[in-house]
Amino acid sequence: MPAIAAIKTGTDPVAPLPAAAFHRTLEEPIYCPRCEATYNLVVDYDWAVSRHFENESRRHVALLRKTITRGHGVGHRITHFETNGVVVVGHKAEVSVELPVMPRHVM
């Protein structure tokens, strides 16, 4: 079963998109019901234009919608989700932290 990615509007994907020759962004994004956060859905083009896409993707979209609603409590820190219809994986952006250089003590 193909995967669907949900990427917060105004951000870039922080992990590779689901495997596909071409991707398509669906026309209806997912909105957080408590704030103005919006997530665009990205899917495999061939699957998106298939006859049974609406029925086959229903579970995927429901899982993503529930995850995005629950993410409101932490301020939508995770900007990239992906699901295969069974589990939802949240991809976090890697934050680079520079440690201060400590001077050496000379004895």
Biopython code that builds the backbone (N, CA, C, O; Angstrom):
import numpy as np
from Bio.PDB.StructureBuilder import StructureBuilder

atoms = [
    (1, "MET", "N", (0.859, -1.175, 0.000)),
    (1, "MET", "CA", (0.000, 0.000, 0.000)),
    (1, "MET", "C", (0.902, 1.234, 0.000)),
    (1, "MET", "O", (1.828, 1.313, 0.808)),
    (2, "PRO", "N", (0.654, 2.186, -0.879)),
    (2, "PRO", "CA", (1.454, 3.419, -0.912)),
    (2, "PRO", "C", (1.260, 4.251, 0.356)),
    (2, "PRO", "O", (0.335, 4.027, 1.137)),
    (3, "ALA", "N", (2.143, 5.198, 0.528)),
    (3, "ALA", "CA", (2.110, 6.052, 1.708)),
    (3, "ALA", "C", (1.669, 7.463, 1.337)),
    (3, "ALA", "O", (1.772, 7.881, 0.184)),
    (4, "ILE", "N", (1.173, 8.188, 2.342)),
    (4, "ILE", "CA", (0.809, 9.595, 2.188)),
    (4, "ILE", "C", (1.639, 10.389, 3.183)),
    (4, "ILE", "O", (1.776, 9.999, 4.342)),
    (5, "ALA", "N", (2.194, 11.510, 2.721)),
    (5, "ALA", "CA", (2.951, 12.404, 3.597)),
    (5, "ALA", "C", (2.128, 13.662, 3.831)),
    (5, "ALA", "O", (1.457, 14.149, 2.921)),
    (6, "ALA", "N", (2.180, 14.186, 5.046)),
    (6, "ALA", "CA", (1.537, 15.452, 5.393)),
    (6, "ALA", "C", (2.638, 16.413, 5.808)),
    (6, "ALA", "O", (3.369, 16.159, 6.765)),
    (7, "ILE", "N", (2.751, 17.524, 5.076)),
    (7, "ILE", "CA", (3.820, 18.489, 5.313)),
    (7, "ILE", "C", (3.191, 19.829, 5.651)),
    (7, "ILE", "O", (2.344, 20.335, 4.916)),
    (8, "LYS", "N", (3.617, 20.398, 6.777)),
    (8, "LYS", "CA", (3.055, 21.661, 7.235)),
    (8, "LYS", "C", (3.333, 22.761, 6.212)),
    (8, "LYS", "O", (4.445, 22.877, 5.695)),
    (9, "THR", "N", (2.316, 23.560, 5.930)),
    (9, "THR", "CA", (2.440, 24.641, 4.974)),
    (9, "THR", "C", (3.518, 25.617, 5.426)),
    (9, "THR", "O", (3.578, 25.999, 6.595)),
    (10, "GLY", "N", (4.364, 26.014, 4.489)),
    (10, "GLY", "CA", (5.433, 26.963, 4.791)),
    (10, "GLY", "C", (6.725, 26.308, 5.234)),
    (10, "GLY", "O", (7.696, 27.004, 5.530)),
    (11, "THR", "N", (6.762, 24.976, 5.288)),
    (11, "THR", "CA", (7.978, 24.261, 5.664)),
    (11, "THR", "C", (8.365, 23.302, 4.551)),
    (11, "THR", "O", (7.553, 22.975, 3.686)),
    (12, "ASP", "N", (9.593, 22.864, 4.582)),
    (12, "ASP", "CA", (10.086, 21.881, 3.621)),
    (12, "ASP", "C", (10.038, 20.501, 4.255)),
    (12, "ASP", "O", (10.059, 20.383, 5.480)),
    (13, "PRO", "N", (9.972, 19.447, 3.433)),
    (13, "PRO", "CA", (10.035, 18.092, 3.993)),
    (13, "PRO", "C", (11.372, 17.884, 4.702)),
    (13, "PRO", "O", (12.410, 18.325, 4.208)),
    (14, "VAL", "N", (11.353, 17.226, 5.840)),
    (14, "VAL", "CA", (12.582, 16.975, 6.586)),
    (14, "VAL", "C", (13.068, 15.544, 6.397)),
    (14, "VAL", "O", (14.098, 15.163, 6.952)),
    (15, "ALA", "N", (12.346, 14.758, 5.629)),
    (15, "ALA", "CA", (12.724, 13.385, 5.310)),
    (15, "ALA", "C", (12.349, 13.149, 3.850)),
    (15, "ALA", "O", (11.579, 13.921, 3.280)),
    (16, "PRO", "N", (12.876, 12.103, 3.245)),
    (16, "PRO", "CA", (12.492, 11.825, 1.859)),
    (16, "PRO", "C", (10.991, 11.572, 1.749)),
    (16, "PRO", "O", (10.379, 10.995, 2.647)),
    (17, "LEU", "N", (10.412, 12.009, 0.644)),
    (17, "LEU", "CA", (8.990, 11.758, 0.399)),
    (17, "LEU", "C", (8.780, 10.286, 0.086)),
    (17, "LEU", "O", (9.739, 9.594, -0.255)),
    (18, "PRO", "N", (7.548, 9.787, 0.193)),
    (18, "PRO", "CA", (7.296, 8.378, -0.127)),
    (18, "PRO", "C", (7.789, 8.032, -1.527)),
    (18, "PRO", "O", (7.758, 8.868, -2.430)),
    (19, "ALA", "N", (8.238, 6.809, -1.696)),
    (19, "ALA", "CA", (8.775, 6.374, -2.983)),
    (19, "ALA", "C", (7.721, 6.488, -4.073)),
    (19, "ALA", "O", (6.618, 5.956, -3.947)),
    (20, "ALA", "N", (8.077, 7.195, -5.156)),
    (20, "ALA", "CA", (7.185, 7.360, -6.306)),
    (20, "ALA", "C", (7.975, 7.994, -7.436)),
    (20, "ALA", "O", (8.964, 8.689, -7.204)),
    (21, "ALA", "N", (7.529, 7.746, -8.664)),
    (21, "ALA", "CA", (8.166, 8.385, -9.805)),
    (21, "ALA", "C", (7.829, 9.878, -9.809)),
    (21, "ALA", "O", (8.697, 10.721, -10.033)),
    (22, "PHE", "N", (6.559, 10.188, -9.560)),
    (22, "PHE", "CA", (6.100, 11.567, -9.486)),
    (22, "PHE", "C", (5.197, 11.707, -8.272)),
    (22, "PHE", "O", (4.508, 10.760, -7.893)),
    (23, "HIS", "N", (5.198, 12.889, -7.663)),
    (23, "HIS", "CA", (4.344, 13.151, -6.508)),
    (23, "HIS", "C", (3.252, 14.131, -6.891)),
    (23, "HIS", "O", (3.405, 14.929, -7.816)),
    (24, "ARG", "N", (2.163, 14.057, -6.174)),
    (24, "ARG", "CA", (1.052, 14.971, -6.386)),
    (24, "ARG", "C", (0.604, 15.496, -5.034)),
    (24, "ARG", "O", (0.457, 14.736, -4.077)),
    (25, "THR", "N", (0.389, 16.810, -4.963)),
    (25, "THR", "CA", (-0.158, 17.415, -3.760)),
    (25, "THR", "C", (-1.667, 17.445, -3.911)),
    (25, "THR", "O", (-2.187, 17.981, -4.889)),
    (26, "LEU", "N", (-2.370, 16.873, -2.950)),
    (26, "LEU", "CA", (-3.827, 16.820, -3.038)),
    (26, "LEU", "C", (-4.423, 18.207, -2.843)),
    (26, "LEU", "O", (-3.827, 19.063, -2.190)),
    (27, "GLU", "N", (-5.599, 18.419, -3.414)),
    (27, "GLU", "CA", (-6.238, 19.727, -3.381)),
    (27, "GLU", "C", (-6.757, 20.102, -1.996)),
    (27, "GLU", "O", (-6.769, 21.281, -1.641)),
    (28, "GLU", "N", (-7.182, 19.119, -1.215)),
    (28, "GLU", "CA", (-7.719, 19.407, 0.118)),
    (28, "GLU", "C", (-6.673, 19.151, 1.191)),
    (28, "GLU", "O", (-6.324, 17.999, 1.445)),
    (29, "PRO", "N", (-6.161, 20.212, 1.830)),
    (29, "PRO", "CA", (-5.216, 20.002, 2.934)),
    (29, "PRO", "C", (-5.946, 19.602, 4.208)),
    (29, "PRO", "O", (-7.176, 19.599, 4.253)),
    (30, "ILE", "N", (-5.186, 19.264, 5.237)),
    (30, "ILE", "CA", (-5.753, 18.972, 6.555)),
    (30, "ILE", "C", (-5.516, 20.194, 7.436)),
    (30, "ILE", "O", (-4.391, 20.684, 7.541)),
    (31, "TYR", "N", (-6.568, 20.674, 8.060)),
    (31, "TYR", "CA", (-6.493, 21.833, 8.948)),
    (31, "TYR", "C", (-6.582, 21.368, 10.393)),
    (31, "TYR", "O", (-7.324, 20.438, 10.710)),
    (32, "CYS", "N", (-5.823, 22.016, 11.267)),
    (32, "CYS", "CA", (-5.969, 21.772, 12.700)),
    (32, "CYS", "C", (-7.248, 22.493, 13.127)),
    (32, "CYS", "O", (-7.393, 23.685, 12.854)),
    (33, "PRO", "N", (-8.180, 21.802, 13.791)),
    (33, "PRO", "CA", (-9.440, 22.444, 14.169)),
    (33, "PRO", "C", (-9.294, 23.481, 15.283)),
    (33, "PRO", "O", (-10.220, 24.257, 15.521)),
    (34, "ARG", "N", (-8.157, 23.507, 15.963)),
    (34, "ARG", "CA", (-7.977, 24.418, 17.094)),
    (34, "ARG", "C", (-7.157, 25.661, 16.753)),
    (34, "ARG", "O", (-7.180, 26.632, 17.510)),
    (35, "CYS", "N", (-6.438, 25.656, 15.639)),
    (35, "CYS", "CA", (-5.615, 26.811, 15.272)),
    (35, "CYS", "C", (-5.556, 26.917, 13.753)),
    (35, "CYS", "O", (-6.386, 26.328, 13.060)),
    (36, "GLU", "N", (-4.607, 27.643, 13.240)),
    (36, "GLU", "CA", (-4.553, 27.858, 11.797)),
    (36, "GLU", "C", (-3.483, 27.018, 11.108)),
    (36, "GLU", "O", (-3.084, 27.346, 9.991)),
    (37, "ALA", "N", (-3.011, 25.957, 11.731)),
    (37, "ALA", "CA", (-2.004, 25.094, 11.117)),
    (37, "ALA", "C", (-2.640, 24.310, 9.970)),
    (37, "ALA", "O", (-3.743, 23.778, 10.102)),
    (38, "THR", "N", (-1.929, 24.247, 8.846)),
    (38, "THR", "CA", (-2.412, 23.558, 7.654)),
    (38, "THR", "C", (-1.326, 22.606, 7.172)),
    (38, "THR", "O", (-0.150, 22.968, 7.120)),
    (39, "TYR", "N", (-1.722, 21.393, 6.822)),
    (39, "TYR", "CA", (-0.795, 20.391, 6.312)),
    (39, "TYR", "C", (-1.238, 19.969, 4.919)),
    (39, "TYR", "O", (-2.392, 19.588, 4.720)),
    (40, "ASN", "N", (-0.313, 20.037, 3.942)),
    (40, "ASN", "CA", (-0.589, 19.580, 2.585)),
    (40, "ASN", "C", (-0.277, 18.096, 2.480)),
    (40, "ASN", "O", (0.691, 17.617, 3.072)),
    (41, "LEU", "N", (-1.093, 17.372, 1.731)),
    (41, "LEU", "CA", (-0.914, 15.932, 1.568)),
    (41, "LEU", "C", (-0.213, 15.643, 0.244)),
    (41, "LEU", "O", (-0.628, 16.129, -0.808)),
    (42, "VAL", "N", (0.855, 14.845, 0.307)),
    (42, "VAL", "CA", (1.640, 14.489, -0.873)),
    (42, "VAL", "C", (1.554, 12.983, -1.054)),
    (42, "VAL", "O", (1.815, 12.224, -0.121)),
    (43, "VAL", "N", (1.184, 12.545, -2.271)),
    (43, "VAL", "CA", (1.017, 11.118, -2.558)),
    (43, "VAL", "C", (1.659, 10.777, -3.897)),
    (43, "VAL", "O", (2.044, 11.658, -4.666)),
    (44, "ASP", "N", (1.763, 9.485, -4.154)),
    (44, "ASP", "CA", (2.219, 8.982, -5.436)),
    (44, "ASP", "C", (1.196, 9.374, -6.503)),
    (44, "ASP", "O", (0.000, 9.149, -6.322)),
    (45, "TYR", "N", (1.649, 9.949, -7.600)),
    (45, "TYR", "CA", (0.746, 10.435, -8.646)),
    (45, "TYR", "C", (-0.121, 9.307, -9.219)),
    (45, "TYR", "O", (-1.327, 9.476, -9.400)),
    (46, "ASP", "N", (0.495, 8.170, -9.498)),
    (46, "ASP", "CA", (-0.268, 7.057, -10.091)),
    (46, "ASP", "C", (-1.389, 6.588, -9.176)),
    (46, "ASP", "O", (-2.476, 6.250, -9.644)),
    (47, "TRP", "N", (-1.130, 6.568, -7.874)),
    (47, "TRP", "CA", (-2.160, 6.156, -6.925)),
    (47, "TRP", "C", (-3.236, 7.229, -6.811)),
    (47, "TRP", "O", (-4.420, 6.913, -6.691)),
    (48, "ALA", "N", (-2.824, 8.510, -6.847)),
    (48, "ALA", "CA", (-3.776, 9.616, -6.690)),
    (48, "ALA", "C", (-4.774, 9.702, -7.841)),
    (48, "ALA", "O", (-5.900, 10.160, -7.647)),
    (49, "VAL", "N", (-4.380, 9.272, -9.027)),
    (49, "VAL", "CA", (-5.297, 9.359, -10.169)),
    (49, "VAL", "C", (-6.024, 8.047, -10.436)),
    (49, "VAL", "O", (-6.787, 7.945, -11.397)),
    (50, "SER", "N", (-5.793, 7.040, -9.592)),
    (50, "SER", "CA", (-6.474, 5.762, -9.791)),
    (50, "SER", "C", (-7.956, 5.870, -9.416)),
    (50, "SER", "O", (-8.357, 6.765, -8.673)),
    (51, "ARG", "N", (-8.725, 4.980, -9.922)),
    (51, "ARG", "CA", (-10.175, 5.001, -9.740)),
    (51, "ARG", "C", (-10.601, 4.824, -8.283)),
    (51, "ARG", "O", (-11.596, 5.411, -7.858)),
    (52, "HIS", "N", (-9.871, 4.033, -7.521)),
    (52, "HIS", "CA", (-10.281, 3.704, -6.158)),
    (52, "HIS", "C", (-9.526, 4.496, -5.090)),
    (52, "HIS", "O", (-9.560, 4.137, -3.913)),
    (53, "PHE", "N", (-8.849, 5.565, -5.493)),
    (53, "PHE", "CA", (-8.030, 6.325, -4.545)),
    (53, "PHE", "C", (-8.846, 6.859, -3.374)),
    (53, "PHE", "O", (-8.397, 6.783, -2.231)),
    (54, "GLU", "N", (-10.021, 7.392, -3.633)),
    (54, "GLU", "CA", (-10.822, 7.991, -2.557)),
    (54, "GLU", "C", (-11.134, 6.976, -1.460)),
    (54, "GLU", "O", (-11.050, 7.300, -0.275)),
    (55, "ASN", "N", (-11.488, 5.765, -1.840)),
    (55, "ASN", "CA", (-11.795, 4.736, -0.840)),
    (55, "ASN", "C", (-10.528, 4.183, -0.187)),
    (55, "ASN", "O", (-10.507, 3.942, 1.020)),
    (56, "GLU", "N", (-9.474, 3.982, -0.978)),
    (56, "GLU", "CA", (-8.246, 3.398, -0.444)),
    (56, "GLU", "C", (-7.497, 4.344, 0.487)),
    (56, "GLU", "O", (-6.798, 3.890, 1.393)),
    (57, "SER", "N", (-7.631, 5.640, 0.278)),
    (57, "SER", "CA", (-6.874, 6.610, 1.075)),
    (57, "SER", "C", (-7.625, 7.098, 2.313)),
    (57, "SER", "O", (-7.076, 7.860, 3.109)),
    (58, "ARG", "N", (-8.853, 6.675, 2.480)),
    (58, "ARG", "CA", (-9.678, 7.163, 3.592)),
    (58, "ARG", "C", (-9.028, 6.899, 4.949)),
    (58, "ARG", "O", (-9.013, 7.784, 5.804)),
    (59, "ARG", "N", (-8.494, 5.707, 5.159)),
    (59, "ARG", "CA", (-7.859, 5.364, 6.441)),
    (59, "ARG", "C", (-6.594, 6.191, 6.649)),
    (59, "ARG", "O", (-6.340, 6.661, 7.758)),
    (60, "HIS", "N", (-5.798, 6.374, 5.596)),
    (60, "HIS", "CA", (-4.575, 7.170, 5.688)),
    (60, "HIS", "C", (-4.891, 8.594, 6.155)),
    (60, "HIS", "O", (-4.261, 9.109, 7.079)),
    (61, "VAL", "N", (-5.869, 9.216, 5.509)),
    (61, "VAL", "CA", (-6.227, 10.598, 5.823)),
    (61, "VAL", "C", (-6.790, 10.706, 7.242)),
    (61, "VAL", "O", (-6.509, 11.672, 7.951)),
    (62, "ALA", "N", (-7.574, 9.728, 7.650)),
    (62, "ALA", "CA", (-8.138, 9.748, 9.009)),
    (62, "ALA", "C", (-7.025, 9.670, 10.063)),
    (62, "ALA", "O", (-7.076, 10.378, 11.069)),
    (63, "LEU", "N", (-6.022, 8.813, 9.838)),
    (63, "LEU", "CA", (-4.901, 8.707, 10.776)),
    (63, "LEU", "C", (-4.103, 10.014, 10.833)),
    (63, "LEU", "O", (-3.719, 10.467, 11.912)),
    (64, "LEU", "N", (-3.860, 10.610, 9.673)),
    (64, "LEU", "CA", (-3.117, 11.874, 9.653)),
    (64, "LEU", "C", (-3.909, 12.992, 10.329)),
    (64, "LEU", "O", (-3.343, 13.800, 11.066)),
    (65, "ARG", "N", (-5.210, 13.038, 10.078)),
    (65, "ARG", "CA", (-6.055, 14.079, 10.689)),
    (65, "ARG", "C", (-6.030, 13.962, 12.218)),
    (65, "ARG", "O", (-5.934, 14.971, 12.916)),
    (66, "LYS", "N", (-6.116, 12.743, 12.731)),
    (66, "LYS", "CA", (-6.092, 12.523, 14.178)),
    (66, "LYS", "C", (-4.731, 12.914, 14.755)),
    (66, "LYS", "O", (-4.667, 13.529, 15.820)),
    (67, "THR", "N", (-3.650, 12.569, 14.070)),
    (67, "THR", "CA", (-2.308, 12.893, 14.539)),
    (67, "THR", "C", (-2.076, 14.400, 14.557)),
    (67, "THR", "O", (-1.484, 14.922, 15.501)),
    (68, "ILE", "N", (-2.531, 15.097, 13.533)),
    (68, "ILE", "CA", (-2.351, 16.546, 13.470)),
    (68, "ILE", "C", (-3.157, 17.233, 14.567)),
    (68, "ILE", "O", (-2.683, 18.198, 15.165)),
    (69, "THR", "N", (-4.353, 16.755, 14.835)),
    (69, "THR", "CA", (-5.166, 17.328, 15.909)),
    (69, "THR", "C", (-4.479, 17.133, 17.251)),
    (69, "THR", "O", (-4.477, 18.044, 18.080)),
    (70, "ARG", "N", (-3.898, 15.965, 17.479)),
    (70, "ARG", "CA", (-3.201, 15.707, 18.741)),
    (70, "ARG", "C", (-1.903, 16.495, 18.838)),
    (70, "ARG", "O", (-1.442, 16.786, 19.942)),
    (71, "GLY", "N", (-1.301, 16.849, 17.692)),
    (71, "GLY", "CA", (-0.063, 17.621, 17.687)),
    (71, "GLY", "C", (-0.255, 19.064, 18.099)),
    (71, "GLY", "O", (0.723, 19.772, 18.338)),
    (72, "HIS", "N", (-1.503, 19.518, 18.187)),
    (72, "HIS", "CA", (-1.776, 20.887, 18.606)),
    (72, "HIS", "C", (-1.276, 21.138, 20.026)),
    (72, "HIS", "O", (-0.828, 22.239, 20.344)),
    (73, "GLY", "N", (-1.352, 20.127, 20.869)),
    (73, "GLY", "CA", (-0.942, 20.272, 22.266)),
    (73, "GLY", "C", (0.533, 20.581, 22.439)),
    (73, "GLY", "O", (0.929, 21.136, 23.463)),
    (74, "VAL", "N", (1.357, 20.232, 21.453)),
    (74, "VAL", "CA", (2.792, 20.515, 21.526)),
    (74, "VAL", "C", (3.192, 21.592, 20.520)),
    (74, "VAL", "O", (4.370, 21.723, 20.187)),
    (75, "GLY", "N", (2.238, 22.346, 20.045)),
    (75, "GLY", "CA", (2.526, 23.475, 19.178)),
    (75, "GLY", "C", (2.915, 23.110, 17.756)),
    (75, "GLY", "O", (3.594, 23.891, 17.088)),
    (76, "HIS", "N", (2.509, 21.959, 17.282)),
    (76, "HIS", "CA", (2.808, 21.508, 15.912)),
    (76, "HIS", "C", (4.308, 21.583, 15.617)),
    (76, "HIS", "O", (4.724, 22.064, 14.563)),
    (77, "ARG", "N", (5.115, 21.095, 16.574)),
    (77, "ARG", "CA", (6.570, 21.101, 16.381)),
    (77, "ARG", "C", (6.992, 20.175, 15.256)),
    (77, "ARG", "O", (7.964, 20.459, 14.555)),
    (78, "ILE", "N", (6.282, 19.077, 15.072)),
    (78, "ILE", "CA", (6.620, 18.144, 13.995)),
    (78, "ILE", "C", (5.912, 18.635, 12.734)),
    (78, "ILE", "O", (4.690, 18.778, 12.712)),
    (79, "THR", "N", (6.693, 18.890, 11.690)),
    (79, "THR", "CA", (6.140, 19.488, 10.477)),
    (79, "THR", "C", (5.992, 18.501, 9.331)),
    (79, "THR", "O", (5.519, 18.879, 8.260)),
    (80, "HIS", "N", (6.385, 17.238, 9.528)),
    (80, "HIS", "CA", (6.334, 16.251, 8.446)),
    (80, "HIS", "C", (5.901, 14.904, 9.027)),
    (80, "HIS", "O", (6.613, 14.304, 9.832)),
    (81, "PHE", "N", (4.727, 14.443, 8.608)),
    (81, "PHE", "CA", (4.212, 13.134, 9.010)),
    (81, "PHE", "C", (4.095, 12.255, 7.774)),
    (81, "PHE", "O", (3.964, 12.747, 6.653)),
    (82, "GLU", "N", (4.144, 10.941, 7.999)),
    (82, "GLU", "CA", (3.966, 9.995, 6.909)),
    (82, "GLU", "C", (3.246, 8.769, 7.445)),
    (82, "GLU", "O", (3.522, 8.319, 8.557)),
    (83, "THR", "N", (2.317, 8.223, 6.652)),
    (83, "THR", "CA", (1.602, 7.023, 7.070)),
    (83, "THR", "C", (1.432, 6.075, 5.896)),
    (83, "THR", "O", (1.299, 6.492, 4.745)),
    (84, "ASN", "N", (1.439, 4.787, 6.220)),
    (84, "ASN", "CA", (1.155, 3.759, 5.232)),
    (84, "ASN", "C", (-0.220, 3.144, 5.480)),
    (84, "ASN", "O", (-0.562, 2.124, 4.882)),
    (85, "GLY", "N", (-0.998, 3.754, 6.350)),
    (85, "GLY", "CA", (-2.329, 3.254, 6.667)),
    (85, "GLY", "C", (-2.384, 2.456, 7.946)),
    (85, "GLY", "O", (-3.470, 2.131, 8.426)),
    (86, "VAL", "N", (-1.223, 2.129, 8.514)),
    (86, "VAL", "CA", (-1.172, 1.350, 9.743)),
    (86, "VAL", "C", (-0.615, 2.194, 10.884)),
    (86, "VAL", "O", (-1.219, 2.262, 11.954)),
    (87, "VAL", "N", (0.529, 2.835, 10.666)),
    (87, "VAL", "CA", (1.145, 3.688, 11.679)),
    (87, "VAL", "C", (1.463, 5.041, 11.063)),
    (87, "VAL", "O", (1.585, 5.178, 9.845)),
    (88, "VAL", "N", (1.593, 6.037, 11.930)),
    (88, "VAL", "CA", (1.999, 7.372, 11.489)),
    (88, "VAL", "C", (3.382, 7.636, 12.063)),
    (88, "VAL", "O", (3.620, 7.451, 13.256)),
    (89, "VAL", "N", (4.291, 8.072, 11.196)),
    (89, "VAL", "CA", (5.657, 8.389, 11.610)),
    (89, "VAL", "C", (5.837, 9.896, 11.516)),
    (89, "VAL", "O", (5.541, 10.500, 10.484)),
    (90, "GLY", "N", (6.319, 10.500, 12.588)),
    (90, "GLY", "CA", (6.621, 11.931, 12.592)),
    (90, "GLY", "C", (8.109, 12.134, 12.402)),
    (90, "GLY", "O", (8.914, 11.586, 13.154)),
    (91, "HIS", "N", (8.479, 12.915, 11.405)),
    (91, "HIS", "CA", (9.895, 13.191, 11.130)),
    (91, "HIS", "C", (10.245, 14.542, 11.727)),
    (91, "HIS", "O", (9.609, 15.548, 11.414)),
    (92, "LYS", "N", (11.254, 14.565, 12.584)),
    (92, "LYS", "CA", (11.701, 15.814, 13.203)),
    (92, "LYS", "C", (12.903, 16.351, 12.436)),
    (92, "LYS", "O", (13.737, 15.590, 11.947)),
    (93, "ALA", "N", (12.976, 17.664, 12.342)),
    (93, "ALA", "CA", (14.135, 18.294, 11.723)),
    (93, "ALA", "C", (15.316, 18.147, 12.664)),
    (93, "ALA", "O", (15.185, 18.326, 13.875)),
    (94, "GLU", "N", (16.462, 17.822, 12.103)),
    (94, "GLU", "CA", (17.650, 17.688, 12.927)),
    (94, "GLU", "C", (18.169, 19.078, 13.251)),
    (94, "GLU", "O", (18.377, 19.901, 12.360)),
    (95, "VAL", "N", (18.373, 19.325, 14.520)),
    (95, "VAL", "CA", (18.864, 20.617, 14.979)),
    (95, "VAL", "C", (20.331, 20.472, 15.320)),
    (95, "VAL", "O", (20.714, 19.636, 16.139)),
    (96, "SER", "N", (21.141, 21.291, 14.686)),
    (96, "SER", "CA", (22.567, 21.223, 14.996)),
    (96, "SER", "C", (22.866, 22.152, 16.169)),
    (96, "SER", "O", (22.446, 23.309, 16.193)),
    (97, "VAL", "N", (23.583, 21.629, 17.114)),
    (97, "VAL", "CA", (23.917, 22.381, 18.321)),
    (97, "VAL", "C", (25.428, 22.553, 18.361)),
    (97, "VAL", "O", (26.180, 21.579, 18.314)),
    (98, "GLU", "N", (25.859, 23.801, 18.448)),
    (98, "GLU", "CA", (27.286, 24.056, 18.552)),
    (98, "GLU", "C", (27.654, 24.179, 20.025)),
    (98, "GLU", "O", (27.086, 24.984, 20.763)),
    (99, "LEU", "N", (28.600, 23.378, 20.423)),
    (99, "LEU", "CA", (29.054, 23.420, 21.810)),
    (99, "LEU", "C", (30.154, 24.462, 21.942)),
    (99, "LEU", "O", (30.988, 24.597, 21.047)),
    (100, "PRO", "N", (30.166, 25.202, 23.047)),
    (100, "PRO", "CA", (31.220, 26.200, 23.234)),
    (100, "PRO", "C", (32.564, 25.528, 23.442)),
    (100, "PRO", "O", (32.655, 24.455, 24.037)),
    (101, "VAL", "N", (33.593, 26.171, 22.946)),
    (101, "VAL", "CA", (34.951, 25.652, 23.102)),
    (101, "VAL", "C", (35.433, 26.012, 24.494)),
    (101, "VAL", "O", (35.436, 27.181, 24.878)),
    (102, "MET", "N", (35.832, 25.023, 25.233)),
    (102, "MET", "CA", (36.306, 25.227, 26.588)),
    (102, "MET", "C", (37.826, 25.437, 26.555)),
    (102, "MET", "O", (38.542, 24.686, 25.892)),
    (103, "PRO", "N", (38.314, 26.454, 27.267)),
    (103, "PRO", "CA", (39.772, 26.658, 27.290)),
    (103, "PRO", "C", (40.455, 25.544, 28.096)),
    (103, "PRO", "O", (39.907, 25.021, 29.066)),
    (104, "ARG", "N", (41.641, 25.213, 27.667)),
    (104, "ARG", "CA", (42.388, 24.182, 28.384)),
    (104, "ARG", "C", (43.085, 24.809, 29.582)),
    (104, "ARG", "O", (43.585, 25.931, 29.503)),
    (105, "HIS", "N", (43.114, 24.100, 30.658)),
    (105, "HIS", "CA", (43.800, 24.559, 31.854)),
    (105, "HIS", "C", (45.244, 24.095, 31.787)),
    (105, "HIS", "O", (45.516, 22.909, 31.598)),
    (106, "VAL", "N", (46.143, 25.008, 31.938)),
    (106, "VAL", "CA", (47.565, 24.674, 31.903)),
    (106, "VAL", "C", (48.066, 24.605, 33.333)),
    (106, "VAL", "O", (47.821, 25.506, 34.135)),
    (107, "MET", "N", (48.766, 23.532, 33.641)),
    (107, "MET", "CA", (49.286, 23.368, 35.000)),
    (107, "MET", "C", (50.748, 23.614, 35.032)),
    (107, "MET", "O", (51.366, 23.522, 36.093)),
]
sb = StructureBuilder()
sb.init_structure("model")
sb.init_model(0)
sb.init_chain("A")
sb.init_seg("    ")
for serial, (resi, resn, name, xyz) in enumerate(atoms, 1):
    if name == "N":
        sb.init_residue(resn, " ", resi, " ")
    sb.init_atom(name, np.array(xyz, "f"), 0.0, 1.0, " ", f" {name:<3s}", serial, name[0])
structure = sb.get_structure()
